[in-house]
Amino acid sequence: MRASVSQALQVCPVEVAIAVAGGSWKLTVVKHLLQGTRRFGELHRLLPLVSIKTLTRQLRALETDGIVQREVFPQVPPKVEYSLTELGFSLAGVVQAMDQWGAEYERSILAD
């Protein structure tokens, strides 16, 4: 268990959720993985503003927290695929609600 999750467990469930799903690009990664398994390069193309280092770090954290499964295929060049675990799929409602709220917020600020 990552230290941030361990600390959040001592506070409240909201802090646990933020420790696991909060952070740079994590929920956006989950949003794309809700559509199916993706390779690293696909995820990076879907998130062009994210550095490779940041994407790698966030995928590792999501894997450690049981949200993402990483499958490595023994071939040359190496092939790695990322998919959501059952726990990861349980974030679908949260991601969809935040996506909808973000779209509504965008419309409201553009209307001003």
C-alpha positions as CSV (number, residue, x, y, z in Angstrom):
1,M,0.0,0.0,0.0
2,R,1.3,3.4,-0.9
3,A,2.1,5.8,2.0
4,S,-0.5,8.4,0.8
5,V,-3.3,5.8,0.8
6,S,-2.2,4.5,4.2
7,Q,-2.3,8.0,5.7
8,A,-5.7,8.7,4.1
9,L,-7.1,5.5,5.7
10,Q,-6.6,7.3,9.1
11,V,-8.7,10.3,8.0
12,C,-11.8,9.4,6.1
13,P,-13.1,7.6,3.0
14,V,-13.1,10.9,0.9
15,E,-9.3,11.2,1.5
16,V,-8.8,7.5,0.5
17,A,-10.6,8.2,-2.8
18,I,-8.5,11.3,-3.4
19,A,-5.3,9.4,-2.5
20,V,-6.1,6.7,-5.0
21,A,-7.9,8.5,-7.8
22,G,-6.7,12.0,-7.4
23,G,-3.6,13.4,-8.9
24,S,-2.4,14.4,-12.3
25,W,-4.4,12.6,-15.1
26,K,-5.4,9.5,-13.1
27,L,-9.2,9.8,-13.7
28,T,-8.5,10.7,-17.4
29,V,-6.5,7.5,-17.7
30,V,-9.4,5.6,-16.1
31,K,-11.8,7.3,-18.5
32,H,-9.9,6.0,-21.5
33,L,-9.4,2.5,-20.0
34,L,-13.2,2.3,-19.5
35,Q,-13.4,2.0,-23.3
36,G,-11.0,-1.0,-23.3
37,T,-7.5,-2.2,-23.0
38,R,-4.8,0.2,-24.2
39,R,-1.1,0.1,-24.8
40,F,1.2,2.8,-23.3
41,G,1.6,4.5,-26.7
42,E,-2.1,4.7,-27.2
43,L,-2.6,6.3,-23.8
44,H,0.1,8.8,-24.4
45,R,-1.4,9.8,-27.8
46,L,-4.8,10.2,-26.0
47,L,-3.1,12.4,-23.4
48,P,-0.6,14.5,-25.5
49,L,-0.1,17.1,-22.7
50,V,1.2,14.4,-20.3
51,S,4.9,13.7,-20.1
52,I,6.0,10.1,-20.5
53,K,7.4,10.3,-16.9
54,T,4.2,11.5,-15.4
55,L,2.1,9.0,-17.3
56,T,4.4,6.2,-16.2
57,R,4.2,7.3,-12.6
58,Q,0.4,7.6,-12.6
59,L,0.0,4.2,-14.2
60,R,2.3,2.6,-11.6
61,A,0.4,4.2,-8.8
62,L,-3.0,3.0,-10.3
63,E,-1.5,-0.5,-10.6
64,T,-0.2,-0.5,-7.0
65,D,-3.6,0.7,-5.8
66,G,-5.4,-2.2,-7.7
67,I,-7.2,0.1,-10.2
68,V,-5.1,-0.8,-13.3
69,Q,-3.7,-4.2,-14.4
70,R,-0.5,-4.2,-16.4
71,E,0.2,-7.1,-18.7
72,V,3.6,-7.6,-20.2
73,F,4.0,-9.8,-23.2
74,P,7.3,-11.6,-23.7
75,Q,8.2,-10.4,-27.2
76,V,10.6,-8.0,-29.0
77,P,9.9,-5.2,-29.0
78,P,8.2,-5.4,-25.6
79,K,4.4,-5.1,-25.6
80,V,2.6,-3.8,-22.5
81,E,-1.1,-3.5,-22.1
82,Y,-3.1,-1.7,-19.5
83,S,-6.7,-2.5,-18.5
84,L,-9.0,-1.8,-15.6
85,T,-9.5,-4.2,-12.7
86,E,-12.9,-4.9,-11.3
87,L,-12.1,-2.2,-8.7
88,G,-11.1,0.1,-11.5
89,F,-14.4,-0.4,-13.3
90,S,-16.2,0.6,-10.1
91,L,-14.9,4.2,-10.8
92,A,-17.1,4.4,-13.9
93,G,-19.9,6.3,-12.2
94,V,-17.5,8.8,-10.6
95,V,-15.6,9.4,-13.9
96,Q,-18.8,9.8,-15.9
97,A,-20.2,12.3,-13.3
98,M,-17.0,14.3,-13.3
99,D,-16.9,14.3,-17.1
100,Q,-20.5,15.6,-17.3
101,W,-19.9,18.2,-14.6
102,G,-16.7,19.3,-16.4
103,A,-18.5,19.7,-19.7
104,E,-21.3,21.7,-18.1
105,Y,-18.8,23.9,-16.3
106,E,-16.9,24.5,-19.6
107,R,-20.2,25.5,-21.3
108,S,-21.0,27.9,-18.4
109,I,-17.7,29.7,-18.4
110,L,-17.7,30.0,-22.2
111,A,-21.2,31.5,-22.1
112,D,-20.0,34.4,-20.0
